[in-house]
Every structure is written in structure tokens, then in C-alpha cells.
Amino acid sequence: MTDLDAEMFDPMCPSGALPFQIGDKWTGMVVLCLEGGPRRFTEIRVPLRAITPKVLTQTLRAMERDGLVVRTAYPENPPRVEYELTPLGRSLLTLIAAARAWSDEHLPALLEARSRGGRLDTGGTGRSE
């Protein structure tokens, strides 16, 4: 095995700008909520009943900042605001589908490993490598 290159993650690499919040607890679920088209804040909260309004607001703002959603405010009384996936945000649906497929296949093994406290079955070698 070779040593890892100390420079393998160049600080100037454009990957540093990636929207890492796609892996947070809520962004993927918000993307799925918006898959069918524009939704109001209160509509998004229905299936995400455990999210607080503050966290949903922060999530939507981060997604808007990264170009994943567009926020449209309509000049009505009472005011109406809708959130919609951009083409960039819609491209995450493929990644989410892949993660869901992986979970369907591997979640039982993952949960079993967690229940063992991360101890691997080493076949009597006493090693976990």
C-alpha cells in the first residue's frame, strides 16, 4: 500500500465550492418535497413535521444561495412565497435516487453492524481489518 499524497486535496480545487449541505439531514428531503413542482413553506413542512421553521428557513436559504432552489414572492395580500427546484437542484434527484437504492440494498447490513457496535465478524482472527 502506498502512502497518501499530502497534496491530494489542493486548497485551490473547485470541489471546495461544492454544496456539501446536500448530505445534511434536510436538504435531500426538501429536494424530494419539491420534485413535483413549486411549493409553499407550509406545504414543505407537512411531510417534514420534525423540522423547525428556523431550520427549514436556513435550509431553504442555503439551497437558494447555492442555486438549488429559486424563491418567488408574489405581491398578494396575504403575501405568497413559493420555492421551486432549479435545473441544478433537480439534478440532485439522480443522486438521491442512487442513495435510496444503495440504502434499500445495504441498510440491513449497516443497521446490523451498528447494533454490534461496529465490531466486524473477523472469522476468529481477532482482527477487524
N, C-alpha and C positions, 0 to 999 in steps of 0.2 A: 504494500500500500504506500502511495506517495503522500508527502506532506501537503497540506492545503496551502495554496498560494495566498500569502498575506495581502496581496493586492487584488484578489479575485472580486472584491466589491469596490470598484472605483467610486470614490465620492462624487465624481462628476457624471456618473452613469445616469441616463434619463430614467431608469427604473425607480430612482428615488422620488420621482414625482407621481408614482402610481397611487391610485386611490385605495390605500390599504384598508379603509373602513369597509370595503366590501366583505371583509371577513369578520366584521363586528357582529354583535348579536342581532341587530335590527335591520341593517341595510338590505340584506338578501330578502328578508320578509317584506320590506317596503317595495322592493322591485316586483315581487310576486303580486302584491296588492295592486300595483299599477299596471300589471301586464295587460289587463283588459281595456285600458284607456284611462282618461283623466279621472281623478278622484279628489273629493274634498277631504280636508284634515279629519273631520269627524267620521267620514267613511273609512278612512285608513285605520282609525283607532278601533273599529269594531272587531276585526279579527285579531288585532294586536292588543287585546284588552289588558295585558300586563304592562304595557309601555305607559310611562307617564307623559303628559302633554309636553313637559320640558324636554325629555329625551327624544320624543318624536320630532319636536321642533328642531333640536340640534342635529338630528339625523338628516332631516329634510334639507336643512341649510347646508350641511356638509355635502350632501348629494348634489344640491344646486351649484355650490361652489365648484365642484368637480365636473360639472356638465352632465350629470347623470339624469337630473330632472329639471324641468322648467316649471316655474311658479307663475301662474297667471291670475292677476287680481282683476275682477270685473267691477266697474263703477256702478254698483247697485246698492239698494238700501233694503235689507242689511247687506254689507259687503260680502262678496263671494270670492273665494280663492280656491283654485284647483291646482293640483300637481300632476304632471304627466312625464312619462319617461321620454328622454331624448333618444335618438338613434344610438348614441353611445351607451346610455343606460339600458336600452333594450338589448344591446349586445351582451349584457351580463346574464341574460336568460339562458344562454347556452352554457355558461359556466355553472350556473345554479342547477341546471338540469343534470350536468355531469356530476356535481357534488351529491345530488339526490340519488343518482344511480349508484354511485360509489357507496353511499350510506345504505341503500337497500341491500347491497351485496355484503358489505363489511361491518355494518353496525352490530350484529350479534357478537362477532368476534371481538370487536372493540369493547363492548359492554362486559363481555366475559373477562377480558384482560383487566379492565378496571376493577371488577369485583375481586380479582385475585390480588389487587394492589400493585399491579404492574409486574408481578413475578411471572416469568416465562416458564413454560414446561421445557426443561433442559434435557429431558430424557436420561436423568440420572448422572449427568456430567458435573453437576454442581455449578455450572457456568451459565450465565444468562446472555452470552454473546452468540 
